[in-house]
Structures are given as C-alpha cells and as structure tokens.
Amino acid sequence: MAEKHKASVDFGPIRQHGWQKSYGKKTLNYLKTIFEIKSMIDIGCGLGKQVSKANKSKNIIAVGVDGDPSLKIYDGKNFIYHDYTVGELDIGEFDLGWSVEFLEHVYEKYISNIFSTFNNCKIVFCTHAIPGQRGSHHVNCQTDGYWIKKFQQNNFAYDDVISKKIRDVESCKWIRRTGLLFINNRFSDMYKK
C-alpha cells in the first residue's frame, strides 16, 4: 500500500500538472550529447514524464522528486516524495539536475533546501517564472539575474552560450523564455569548452 503524504503549510495548493505535454525533448537530447549525461534527477518532476522518457528512450538513469501529495507516481525508486519546505534532500550524485517550472513555487526561505540536491549535480538546467507571471502558487517569480546570482552563490557557473543555444532550438515555451544552464564548479574541469 502506498504511503500517504501530506503537504506542509508552505507547500501551497496542489499543483496543476496539465501543462506537462512538452517536456523539453530537444534540450535533453542536446545536453545528453554535449555532456554525455548518464544520470539525472528531475526536481519538481510533477507527473514524471521527463523521468519516464529519460529512462525508456534516452538511456539515462533518471529519478524524479516532487512534493505534491496528490500524485500517484511515488514508488521510492524512480519517483520520490519530498517536500523541500520541510528539509534538504541528498540522494547521491547525478550528471544532470533538471528543474523545469518548479523554482517559482518555492518560497525564498526554502531555496537552500533545493540546493542540497542541486549541489550533487554536475550540471543543472532550470527554468523559472518571471515577475508578474500568473500561475498557481507562484511565490518566487524572479529574473534570470536573480537565479544566476543564486546559483553563483552556491558554487555554480552560468553558461550563457549553451543557455542561449537551448532557448533558440527548444519548442517548449517555458524553456525558450527562461532556460538556464549552470555548471557545478566542483566538476568544471570535466566540461572545459
């Protein structure tokens, strides 16, 4: 029997996952080619489509994490329930941290908890909602500059060349608008241009 989960007060209302028809196929293919991605963690995975696609057709060992207790995907192996408003999550090292349309749902005071997971990723690709962008429980809508600074404070380097390339080729509108790629400075020697 599946474990029952309950969201914390700051988690907010249950998310709307209907938008997840486009999962950033071009972006994942591009990153896999450039960085030889073999493992990934999808932080804020929602319905888990990116994780399923990566595991089935991309030859990537993928794990998804989400804190929405209404989802029925949690199996403790490929899909893990975790609410970042209650603490950090460290489940090992990954080549790629993927976080598309998630960061804006997390209050500023809990962002360090997410970095507990990001810091174990060699690279991180993320998107974010911009100031004024409407949506369910958008509590941390920020500019690119805010997120670039936040990642730099956590020992990541922003790769503007690859970020712009991804924005140019991707069809997913959220990735085209705010897709950002960061390289963890602990692994930067592996990714010399």
C-alpha positions as CSV (number, residue, x, y, z in Angstrom):
1,M,0.0,0.0,0.0
2,A,1.3,3.4,-0.9
3,E,2.4,5.7,1.9
4,K,0.1,8.7,2.4
5,H,1.8,12.1,2.1
6,K,0.6,15.4,3.4
7,A,1.9,18.8,2.1
8,S,3.3,21.3,4.6
9,V,1.5,24.6,5.0
10,D,4.1,26.5,2.9
11,F,3.9,23.9,0.1
12,G,0.7,25.7,-1.1
13,P,-2.3,24.4,-3.0
14,I,-2.0,21.3,-5.1
15,R,-0.2,22.0,-8.4
16,Q,-1.7,22.0,-11.9
17,H,0.2,19.5,-14.0
18,G,-1.9,19.6,-17.2
19,W,0.7,21.8,-18.9
20,Q,3.2,19.0,-18.9
21,K,2.7,17.9,-22.5
22,S,6.1,19.2,-23.7
23,Y,9.0,18.0,-21.6
24,G,12.0,19.7,-23.4
25,K,12.9,16.8,-25.7
26,K,15.4,18.9,-27.7
27,T,17.0,20.3,-24.6
28,L,17.6,16.9,-23.0
29,N,18.9,15.5,-26.3
30,Y,21.3,18.4,-26.7
31,L,22.6,18.2,-23.1
32,K,23.0,14.5,-23.4
33,T,25.1,14.9,-26.5
34,I,27.3,17.7,-25.1
35,F,27.7,16.5,-21.5
36,E,27.4,12.7,-22.0
37,I,24.5,12.6,-19.5
38,K,24.0,9.1,-18.0
39,S,22.1,10.0,-14.8
40,M,19.6,12.8,-13.9
41,I,17.3,14.0,-11.2
42,D,14.2,15.9,-12.1
43,I,13.4,18.2,-9.2
44,G,9.8,19.1,-9.2
45,C,9.0,16.3,-11.6
46,G,5.2,16.6,-11.5
47,L,3.7,13.8,-13.5
48,G,7.2,12.4,-14.2
49,K,7.1,12.5,-17.9
50,Q,10.7,13.7,-18.3
51,V,11.8,10.9,-15.9
52,S,9.9,8.2,-17.8
53,K,11.2,9.4,-21.2
54,A,14.8,9.6,-20.0
55,N,14.6,6.1,-18.5
56,K,12.8,4.5,-21.5
57,S,14.3,6.1,-24.6
58,K,17.3,8.1,-23.6
59,N,19.4,5.5,-21.8
60,I,19.6,7.8,-18.8
61,I,19.1,6.6,-15.3
62,A,16.6,9.1,-14.1
63,V,14.9,9.8,-10.7
64,G,12.1,12.3,-10.1
65,V,11.3,14.2,-6.9
66,D,8.1,16.0,-6.1
67,G,6.3,17.2,-3.0
68,D,2.7,17.1,-4.3
69,P,0.9,14.5,-2.2
70,S,-1.9,14.2,-4.7
71,L,0.4,12.5,-7.3
72,K,0.2,8.7,-7.5
73,I,3.7,8.2,-9.0
74,Y,5.8,7.7,-5.9
75,D,7.5,4.3,-5.8
76,G,10.6,5.1,-3.8
77,K,12.8,4.1,-6.7
78,N,12.2,6.2,-9.8
79,F,9.9,8.6,-8.1
80,I,10.5,10.0,-4.6
81,Y,8.2,12.1,-2.5
82,H,10.0,15.0,-0.9
83,D,8.7,18.4,0.2
84,Y,11.6,20.9,0.2
85,T,9.7,23.1,2.6
86,V,10.5,20.6,5.4
87,G,14.1,20.0,4.7
88,E,17.0,19.0,2.4
89,L,17.3,16.0,0.2
90,D,20.6,14.3,-0.6
91,I,20.2,11.1,-2.6
92,G,23.5,11.0,-4.3
93,E,25.3,12.4,-7.3
94,F,23.8,13.0,-10.7
95,D,25.2,14.2,-14.1
96,L,22.2,16.4,-14.6
97,G,19.8,18.2,-12.3
98,W,16.6,19.1,-14.2
99,S,14.1,21.6,-12.7
100,V,11.6,23.0,-15.2
101,E,8.8,25.2,-13.9
102,F,9.4,24.4,-10.3
103,L,11.5,27.1,-8.6
104,E,8.8,29.7,-8.7
105,H,6.6,27.5,-6.4
106,V,9.2,27.6,-3.6
107,Y,9.4,30.4,-1.1
108,E,12.8,32.1,-1.0
109,K,13.4,30.8,2.6
110,Y,13.5,27.2,1.3
111,I,15.7,27.6,-1.7
112,S,18.8,26.4,0.2
113,N,17.0,23.1,0.7
114,I,16.8,22.7,-3.1
115,F,20.5,23.4,-3.4
116,S,21.2,20.4,-1.1
117,T,20.1,18.4,-4.2
118,F,21.5,20.7,-6.9
119,N,24.9,20.7,-5.3
120,N,25.2,17.0,-6.1
121,C,24.7,17.5,-9.8
122,K,27.5,18.2,-12.3
123,I,25.2,20.5,-14.3
124,V,21.8,21.9,-13.6
125,F,19.2,23.0,-16.2
126,C,16.3,25.0,-14.9
127,T,13.5,27.4,-15.8
128,H,11.6,29.9,-13.6
129,A,8.6,32.1,-13.7
130,I,9.3,35.8,-14.3
131,P,8.0,38.7,-12.1
132,G,4.2,39.1,-12.7
133,Q,3.8,35.7,-14.4
134,R,0.5,34.3,-13.4
135,G,0.1,30.7,-12.1
136,S,-0.9,28.5,-9.2
137,H,1.2,29.2,-6.1
138,H,3.8,31.4,-7.9
139,V,5.5,32.7,-4.7
140,N,9.0,33.3,-6.0
141,C,8.9,34.8,-9.5
142,Q,12.3,36.2,-10.3
143,T,14.5,37.5,-13.1
144,D,17.3,35.5,-14.9
145,G,19.8,37.7,-13.0
146,Y,18.3,36.7,-9.6
147,W,18.8,32.9,-10.4
148,I,22.2,33.4,-11.9
149,K,23.3,35.1,-8.8
150,K,21.7,32.5,-6.6
151,F,23.5,29.7,-8.4
152,Q,26.8,31.6,-8.4
153,Q,26.5,31.9,-4.6
154,N,26.2,28.1,-4.5
155,N,29.3,27.5,-6.5
156,F,27.8,27.2,-10.0
157,A,28.9,28.9,-13.2
158,Y,26.3,30.2,-15.6
159,D,26.8,29.0,-19.2
160,D,25.3,31.8,-21.3
161,V,26.3,30.3,-24.6
162,I,24.6,27.0,-24.1
163,S,21.6,28.6,-22.4
164,K,21.1,30.8,-25.4
165,K,21.5,27.9,-27.8
166,I,18.9,25.9,-25.9
167,R,16.5,28.8,-26.0
168,D,16.9,29.1,-29.7
169,V,16.2,25.5,-30.6
170,E,13.6,24.4,-28.0
171,S,9.9,24.3,-28.7
172,C,8.7,24.3,-25.1
173,K,7.7,27.9,-24.3
174,W,8.9,27.9,-20.7
175,I,12.4,26.7,-21.7
176,R,12.5,29.2,-24.6
177,R,11.6,32.0,-22.1
178,T,13.9,31.3,-19.1
179,G,16.0,28.2,-19.7
180,L,19.3,28.5,-17.8
181,L,22.3,26.1,-17.7
182,F,24.7,26.0,-14.8
183,I,27.9,24.0,-14.3
184,N,28.9,23.0,-10.8
185,N,32.4,24.4,-10.2
186,R,33.3,21.1,-8.4
187,F,33.1,19.4,-11.8
188,S,34.1,22.3,-14.2
189,D,37.3,20.6,-15.2
190,M,35.2,17.9,-16.9
191,Y,33.4,20.4,-19.0
192,K,36.1,22.7,-20.5
193,K,34.9,24.4,-23.7
